[in-house]
Amino acid sequence: MLSLEELRGVVRGKVLISEPMSDHTTIGVGGPADFFVEPVDRDDLCRAVTFFRRHRLPCLVLGRGSNLLVHDDGVRGAVIAASGALCGYRIRRDGLVASAGEPLSLLAARSFEAGLGGIEMLQGIPGTLGGALVMNAGAWGQQMSDVVVSVDVFDGDRVRTLKRDAIGFAYRCSGLDDTVVLGAALRLRHLSEADVRERTAAREEAMRRRKATQPLSWPNAGSIFRNPLPGESPDGLGAGAMIEQCGLKGLGVGGAVISDVHANMIINTGGATASDVMELIHRAREAVSSRFGVMLELEVMLAGFENACC
Ligand SMILES: Cc1cc2nc3c(=O)[nH]c(=O)nc-3n(C[C@H](O)[C@H](O)[C@H](O)COP(=O)(O)OP(=O)(O)OC[C@H]3O[C@@H](n4cnc5c(N)ncnc54)[C@H](O)[C@@H]3O)c2cc1C
């Protein structure tokens, strides 16, 4: 049986009990985490992970919560916030080395300013480096797996360095789900002056498109479904296009609504619950399956749904 005093004796950072996850996810949904830990640094985070594993309690490592849907009953065990604990980055001649809690947008901006290309198009993704590695985040023709050299992970006992080919990256997923990502080395390429001009224009256009085609003023969790791979949907339609063609834009359940700007995003218009969001997910899946014969897969990660009826 875990004692709070024992935990507070191990972890130097803040330890909260029954912390609402709605305060830690960009969609603003989710019930309480039994334990919510904000370690002060990497050692503190590793100690917390080891502590929970020793007590056989599940541990969810949290980045910015921008790709996460947490059950209304919350998550059992611990949520460990990585963003304040895993800080720091160094730009090198041919890439960068960064801790997993650093915002991806910041790394994209700073490396581009240093004349390096490879992640500059990922600037609008609102997550941490750790979350981006786990999700193999990508946009506008770039994705994390293209630039990873190695990733440092903690397995509960020791820190290991995994080379890119051992990680099992695929479209919007990786083999990193069950590890704690501490940081990574990325290889980026030197940009000529002409490249910089062309990439600057491309970045501005991408940010303009994001603002025009995403419901950025509402809480959301990014794309709910993965886009089908080439050949997996009629005419190569993306998840959003199929949902839109099913006439589901604007469909609401409780406080959750399928965005009328981007049909693959669900927004929280106020007071949405995870079960509202789940109901929309089920309806979109059913509609797309019966009209297009495509079973959409979730891109958003679920937490706390294991044994729950959703
Ligand atoms: C408005 C908006 C736009 C978006 N646009 C894009 C886009 O263009 N492309 C794209 O790919 N995604 C996009 N996303 C989704 C999301 O931002 C990315 O998936 C991002 O990489 C998630 O990072 P995070 O830090 O928020 O991770 P979280 O949501 O906190 O976590 C995601 C998963 O990673 C795990 N995780 C996080 N950090 C660690 C760590 N250090 N160690 C181990 N596991 C960890 C979590 O346990 C969870 O399973 C968008 C989201 C929003 C809200």
The ligand as a Gaussian input file, in Angstrom:
#p B3LYP/6-31G(d) Opt

LIG

0 1
 C       -4.356000      22.282000     -32.300000
 C       -3.530000      21.007000     -32.434000
 C       -2.824000      20.782000     -33.612000
 C       -2.073000      19.602000     -33.756000
 N       -1.385000      19.402000     -34.921000
 C       -0.667000      18.287000     -35.079000
 C        0.054000      18.046000     -36.289000
 O        0.077000      18.857000     -37.217000
 N        0.753000      16.877000     -36.397000
 C        0.786000      15.964000     -35.396000
 O        1.447000      14.930000     -35.540000
 N        0.113000      16.163000     -34.229000
 C       -0.603000      17.289000     -34.047000
 N       -1.285000      17.494000     -32.869000
 C       -1.285000      16.444000     -31.821000
 C       -0.219000      16.619000     -30.716000
 O        0.129000      17.978000     -30.547000
 C        1.027000      15.796000     -31.025000
 O        0.730000      14.416000     -31.088000
 C        2.119000      16.042000     -29.956000
 O        3.297000      15.458000     -30.409000
 C        1.768000      15.455000     -28.585000
 O        2.721000      15.942000     -27.654000
 P        2.361000      16.146000     -26.117000
 O        3.592000      16.581000     -25.427000
 O        1.184000      17.036000     -25.974000
 O        1.989000      14.667000     -25.725000
 P        0.815000      14.188000     -24.752000
 O       -0.498000      14.473000     -25.384000
 O        1.038000      14.692000     -23.392000
 O        1.060000      12.616000     -24.782000
 C        0.866000      11.867000     -25.961000
 C        1.393000      10.459000     -25.707000
 O        2.799000      10.533000     -25.527000
 C        3.166000      10.026000     -24.237000
 N        4.288000      10.856000     -23.761000
 C        4.398000      12.203000     -23.755000
 N        5.606000      12.571000     -23.294000
 C        6.270000      11.428000     -22.989000
 C        7.569000      11.130000     -22.472000
 N        8.469000      12.094000     -22.165000
 N        7.906000       9.827000     -22.275000
 C        7.031000       8.838000     -22.585000
 N        5.787000       9.045000     -23.062000
 C        5.416000      10.327000     -23.272000
 C        1.922000      10.152000     -23.384000
 O        1.930000       9.204000     -22.321000
 C        0.839000       9.855000     -24.415000
 O        0.729000       8.465000     -24.615000
 C       -2.037000      18.659000     -32.702000
 C       -2.750000      18.904000     -31.512000
 C       -3.485000      20.069000     -31.372000
 C       -4.228000      20.314000     -30.087000

